[in-house]
Amino acid sequence: MNNQMKASRRDFMKKSALVGAGLVAVSVDALATNTKEASLQPQGGMVVTKVWDKTFPKSQNVEHQKVSFKNRYGITLVGDVYMPKHLKTPSPALAISGAYGAVKEQSSGLYAQIMAERGFVTLAFDPSFTGESGGEPRNVSSPDINTEDFSAAVDYLGIQTFVDKNRMGIIGICGFGGMGLNATAIDKRVKAVAVTSMYDMSRVMSKGYFDAMSLEERTKLLETLSLQRWEDAKKGTPTLGGRILPETLKGDEPQFVKEYFDYYRTSRGFHVRSLNSNGAWSATNALSFMNMPLMSYIKEISPRPLLIIAGENAHSRYFSEDAYKAANEPKELMIIPNTVHVDLYDKVEKIPFDKLDAFFKTNLK
């Protein structure tokens, strides 16, 4: 990655100040509600759709079912279970989530459906406080609770009669790659983990892109977020930060922002419940990530196998390379040529599903 690209992203990081998402600037726009869809009201208070509203076509080779389950904090999570039509039981299973700010109707659901076509029971879920999952307030994330969400998905899968609870794996995408690694480190029921286009959310929020945030900038950001807490306490509800992605591009944005826009804000990947498509994180969202590093115990994934997949031209590639260096064997880093970060969200010709299939079939015996 050349110095000009690094300088461009440092400048963007400083302008956005990482308020809210720690990715790109976010706004006060609230999530839109699609009132035309048939729906039901589950525990947790969120509307759950009955219709197929994914960003990808439904496969005729899998069975699909909407499910709900609770995490250790009592938050009701909503997910989609995908099963091969000719399921061999008991089956290996995969818990899948991401990207950060996305919903299960986007990339995690696509991964889940394709891996189900290959013989796995899969569960793509919305993290706490987002999408159709419960939790109040809305539009917030947590390194602890979102790590727990993966383990809650493993809880649910492991008690199904058609799942072999001794053959459980995780796939984490983007920011939920980091959360998936953290969950695997602590949850010894998980026998193998793979991540694609991984982000370390605690690192990017606390240090900025390419660790470019100075101590002065970090201190100023924390002062701003701390004072915002008083404002939120006065009115009794959290303030939303700036919109994650704009309605339209001006043209001078960094290339990786244009790439996010091309996925989340176009017919390619737009979804009404996705924060990245349609909304904003709370203004103080970054606080819990600022001093709770997610990668502290990555070495404890070993001796279970780890597969890290990143795009050759991804702005996030350095997160994957550094995670690979920090982890113990057995581990593998796979760099996909001519590929950017968001290509691994939905471009099935670039996502190495054959590799993912072989990895989990080998390691979930």
N, C-alpha and C positions, 0 to 999 in steps of 0.2 A: 504494500500500500504506500503510495507516494506521499511526500510531505504536503503537497497542495491539498490532497484529499483530507489528510489529517487536520490541516489548518482550517479547512472549510467546516469540518464537523466540530472542532473546538469552538469556532465562532458561533455555530448554531447552538451548541450546548450552553454557552455563556448567555446568549440572547434569551433562550427559553428558561434558563435558571433552574431547570428540572423541577419547576413547581408542578405538583400533581403527579403526573405519570412517571417522570424521570426519563421519558423517551422523547416526546415532542410536546410542545405547549398544548395545554388543554383548556376548555372553556366552560361557561356556565350553562351551556345547552343541556337540557335534561334528556334522558332517553325517551324516544317516541314509543307509543304503544300502538300496536296493530290491532285495532278493535274489530276488524272484519273477520278475524280468524276465530274458528270454533275453539273454545277453551274450557278449562275446568280450574278450580281453585284448590291447590294442594296445601298441605301443611307448609308453613313458612311464608304464606301470603302472596306468593308470586303466581302470575297467570301461566298455566302450562298449556301449550298448544296440542291439539289432537291431529292437526293436518301435517303433512310432510312439507316443511318450510326450510329445507337445507339449501345450501348453495351448490349442491352437487346432485345429480340424478340418483334415484333410488335403484339399488341393485336388485335384480330378480333372483339372485343366488343366495340371499341372506334373509333371515327373519329379523324384524326390528320391533323393539318395544320400548316405550318411555317408562322410566322407573324413578323412584325417589328413595332416599335413604338419609340417615342422619350421621353427621360427623361427631367427634368426641365432645364438641362444644354444644351439641344439641341443634345445630343448624341443619335444616333440611336441604339436601342437595338433589338436583334433578339431572338425570342423565339419560342417554340412549344406549340400550344394550343391542348389540348386533351379534347374530349367531348364524353359522352356516346352515343351510337348509338340511343338509345331511350331516348333522352334528354327531361326532363320535364322542361319547361320554365315558368317563369324565374328561373334560377338555381343559387344555391350558387356557389361561385368560390374561388379558392385558387391560390395565387402567390407563386412560389416555386423556390428556388435557393440554390446552394452549391453543393458540398463542396468547400472550399476555394482552388482555383487553379484548379478546375474541370470545366467541361463544361456541358451543358444541355443534352448532349447525354449520360451522365453517371448517377449518382445517382438521381439528381433532375428530370430528365426525367422519370426514373423508378417510383419514387414516384408519379409523375404527371399522368402517365398512369394508375397506380393501383388505385389512388384516383378517376380518371375519370370512371374507371370500376364500382366504387361504387356510382356514381351519381353526381359527382362534375365536373364543368368546371375548368380545371386547366391550368396554364401557367408556364412552366419551361423556364427560360431565362438565357442567358449568361450575366454576369455583364459587365459593361462598360470596355473597353480596352482589353477584352479577348474574346476568341472563335470567333463566327461569329458577335458579336456586334461591333459597331464602337467605335470611340474615339482614339485620338492620344495624347501621344505616346502609343505604345502597352506595354503589360506585366507590368501593374501597377495597384494598387488598392488604394482605398480611403475610410476611414470610413464615410465620408460625401457623396460622389458620389454613393458609393455602397449601402448605406442606401436609398438614393434617388431612386436608381434603383427599389427597392421594391415598393415604392410609385408610380413610373411610370408604373409598372406592374398593380397596382391597378387602375390607371388612365385608362389604356387600357381595362381591364376587365369590369370596371364599365360603360363604354359607349357602350358595346355590348348589342344588344336588347335581347339576350337569357340569359343574366346574371342579377340577382337581386343585384343591387349595394348596397343594405342594408344588404347583407349576404356575406361579404368578409373576407377571412382569409389568413394567411401566414404560410408556412412551411419553416423553415430555417435549413440547414444542415451544420454541422461543423462550419467553420468561418462565414458562412452566417446565422447561428443560431444567433450569436451575432448581426449581421447587421439586421436580421429580428426582434429581440427584440427592437433594437433601432428605427427601422421604425415604429413598432407598438406603441411605447411610444409616438411618435410625430404625427402619422397619425391616427386620430380618426375614420376614415372610416373603419379601420380594426377591426372586432368584436371579433376575437379570433386568437391566435397564438400558434403554436407548434414548438419545435426545437428538433433535434436529434443530438447526438454526438457533442454538442455545444462547440465551441471555442470562447473565448473573444480575438479577434486578437489584440486589443490595449494593453491588459494586457500582452499577451505572448511576443509581440514585445518590449514593454517598460520595462518589468521586467524579461523576460525569463521564461522558464518552472519552475513551482512551485515557482515563484517569487524569483528565485535564483540569479538573476543578481545584483551585487553590484553597488553602486553609481559610483565607479571607473570604472567598466566595462561599465556601461551605458554611462558615460562621454566619455570614449575612443571610443565607438561605434558611438556616435553622432559626435565626432570630425572627425572620418573617413568618415561618411556619408556627413558631411558638406564640407569637402575638395573634395569629389567626385563630388559635384555640380560644382566646378570650372572646373574639367576635362570635365564634360559633356557640360558645357557652351563653352569651347574652341572648341570642335569638333561639337557642335550643335545637338548632339543626345545623348540620355541616354545610359549609359553603362549597359549591363546586368550583373547580379550577377552570382554566381555559379549555376550550374545545381541543380534543386530541388531534384531529385532522380538520382542516378548513373545508368549507363548501366547495371552493375552487382553489386552484394553485395560481400563484402570481408568476411563477416561472423562475424565481431566484432561489428556491429552496434547495437544500442539499439533495443529492441524487437519491439517497436512501429514503428521504421523506417522500419524494416522488414515487418511489417504488411501493412504499406503504399505501399511498393514495391510490395507486393503480390496482391494488388488491382490495382495500377496505371501502373505497369510495366509488367504485364502479360496479357494474353488473357482475364482474368476475367474482367478487367476494363480499359485496355489501350484504349486511344483515341488520334488520331494524333493531335487534337487541344488543348488537355488538357495540361496546363503548368506542372502539376504534373507528367504527363506521359512522357512529351516530351520536356520540356523547362525550362525557368528561369524567375524569376521576375527581374525588373530593380534593379540595385545595391542600389538605394536610396529608394526603395519601402517602407521601414519601417518608413521613416521620419514622415509622416502625422499621423501614429498611435502612435507615441512615447509620445505625450502629448495631445491626444484627446480621453479620455476614453469613450467607447461605452456604459457602464452600468450606467452612471450617473443618468439617469432618468427612470430606470427600474420600479420603484414604480408607475410611471404614466401609466403603462399598465393597472393597476386596474382602474375600476371594471371589465374590460374585462378579460376573462379567459386565463390562461397560462398553457400549458402542456410542461414539460421538460422531454426528454427521453435520457437515457445514458446507456452505457454498464457497467456491474458490474466490468469488468476487463479493462476498457478503460483508457488509460493514461490521457485522457482529462476529466475524470469524475469530477474532482474537480471544473472545470469551471461551470458545470451544478449544482452541489451542492451549490456553492457560489451564483450563479444567483438565485436559488430557495430561499435561505436565504434572499437575498436582495429584492426580489419582495414581493408585497402585495398580499393578497387573492383577488380573487380566484386563486389558483395555485395548481399544482400537479407535483410531481417528480416521475418518473417511472424508476426504475433501472432494466435492463434486465439481468437475470442471465447468467453466462458463456459466456459473450459477450464482444468483444473488440471494439475499436473505429470504425474501418472500416467495421465491421460486419453490422452496421446500414446503410451502403451505399447501399448494394445490396442483403444481405441475407434475402430473403423475409420470410423465416421461423422464423427469429428472429425479424424483424421489426414488431412492433405491429400495423399492419394496422387495425385490428378490433378496437383497442383503438382509433387510429386517426379518423377512420370513425365515431365512436360513439361521440367522442369529438366535431368534427365539426358539425355533424348533430344535436347534442344537443344545441350547442352554435351559430349556424347560422340559427336559425329558422326564 
